[in-house]
Amino acid sequence: MFPVEGFLRLRCESSINVLLLSVRRYFLRKLKKVKKSNGQVLAINEIFERNPTTIKNYGIWLRYQSRTGYHNMYKEYRDTTLNGAVEQMYNEMASRHRVRSPCIQIIKTATVHFKLCKRDNTKQFHNSEIKFPLVYRKVRPPTRKLKTTFKASRPNLFM
């Protein structure tokens, strides 16, 4: 019926489907001059991490529109998944720079080796002898038989 000229494949990092569709439409409009009525989304597939339990350093190159103009930026985040790092980036850009998510364009993402990290915020966790305090330790019953819903005494929270 209609001539098929070709397909365009875009990779978007977000776990929110509405945000994914708006990002795809934006890039189709800018790169290929395709309107919403002429373009069609064939499939949306979420790409999962191979090892989602190990923590990695992610570098994100982005471009955003502020009240005064367009700016380029490089950010580093530590997370177990790329989607988590992108969500951190959206939250940080909204809080520090008051930039909404439609105004942000992710140019490139990559996993960064710990020797190549630039930001002090990610470098501080590269110490092998790092320790974190256990702030809240709750004593649990040794067996399920000794577990009760209500106790007669107040909980003893100690370090």
HELIX and SHEET records of a PDB file:
HELIX    1   1 ASN A   17  LEU A   31  1                                  15    
HELIX    2   2 LEU A   82  ARG A   96  1                                  15    
HELIX    3   3 SER A  101  CYS A  103  5                                   3    
HELIX    4   4 PHE A  114  LEU A  116  5                                   3    
HELIX    5   5 ASP A  120  LYS A  123  1                                   4    
HELIX    6   6 ARG A  144  LEU A  146  5                                   3    
SHEET    1   A 3 TYR A  70  ASP A  79  0                                        
SHEET    2   A 3 LYS A  56  GLN A  65 -1                                        
SHEET    3   A 3 ILE A 104  THR A 111 -1                                        
END                                                                             
